[in-house]
Amino acid sequence: MPLLVLHNLSKRYDLTPAVKDVSVEVERGEFFGLLGPSGCGKTTTLRMIAGLEKPDSGLINFEGRDITSLVPEARGFGMVFQNYALFPHLNVFENVAFGLRARHKPKSEIAERVALALDLVQLPGYEKRNVGELSGGQQQRIAIARAIAIEPALLLFDEPLSNLDVTLREETRGELRELVGRLGLTAVYVTHDQEEAFALCDRISVMSTGSILQTGSPRELYVHPAQVSVARFLGRNNLIRAMRLSAMKSELGEFKTLAGGHILRLPVRTAELPPLNQPCVLAIRPEQVLISKEKVEGENAFAATVQEIQFAGATSRLRLDANGLIIEAFVIGLAPGVVGDSCTVTLPPERIVLLKE
């Protein structure tokens, strides 16, 4: 049985829908992500899980019981906010101890749990420090220590790393993932950062305009996006508009690109096939595009001209023009050739994905 279940959760602010019929299942011990752009409803969803917002409709079940109307303090969840929400007039000890005092824990237990929480976030001995004296990274760790000190049944994160610089963010997310796993906690993590979500989460729900577009592992979402909006949001993608030509050919569907008039063949299931002569969208990642300076004969191979090269150290990005069809490609190291060179582009059939609009 899933630890946390959201069933058709909806929330409006005045006449504006913030969350629309969101259904999610989170397994015990899972690090689960809600990923999407600003304003997509992910933080509102998290706040409803925490009890800080009341849904207009739908149910929240935790460990098999309905907690939809339960007040936040009765849920036993820990939450780490984007701005840390530390109390500036309290020292580190009192900030970490705040939730424990609210639960009327004895002084000896409070002291023991605070010390343990600070040790876990690698800030032992910081009890008497003023939070205003701490760096942003240290304040973020104190916020995490406060959340885990109460031994939460569920840990909720609302973009906790977004205020840190890039280097510290990368370092801290690794520590955070290791800490949550070591403590055996279940976490729901809200972020707009795809790289962060991929690095931290076991599974992710991609959200847009209040709804969930697709849920899956980072690899599933990256390799097999279900629709155009997911493919656009998750990294760079070549989105190729095409027309289906025939039912099947040797287990491959046949499509003609609207730009360039190239014939592309790819494996598709019959149930996924769009109607004949109807526009559809095919996708392939830039790193999966093959480039050769020689003429190549084969499936999905066609001539192109190098239109632009961007050198980025370990990789190079190429913009290729294939008779009006623009293809972006990534290669390791230096690009083969220079702007204006002719080449052959190959789109491997097994790497092309047929998307829903």
Secondary structure by P-SEA (a helix, b strand, c coil): cccbbbcbbbbbccccccccbbbbbbccccccccccccccaaaaaaaaaaccccccbbbbbccccccccccccccbbbbbcccccccccccaaaaaaaaaaaacccaaaaaaaaaaaaaaaccccccccccccccaaaaaaaaaaaaacccccbbbbccccccccaaaaaaaaaaaaaaaaaabbbbbbbbccaaaaaacccbbbbbccccccccccaaaaaaccccaaaaaaccccbbbbbbbcccccccbbbbbbcccbbbbbbbbcccccccccccbbbbbccccbbbbccccccccbbbbccccccccccbbbbbbbcccbbbbbbbcccccccccbbbbbbbcccccccccc
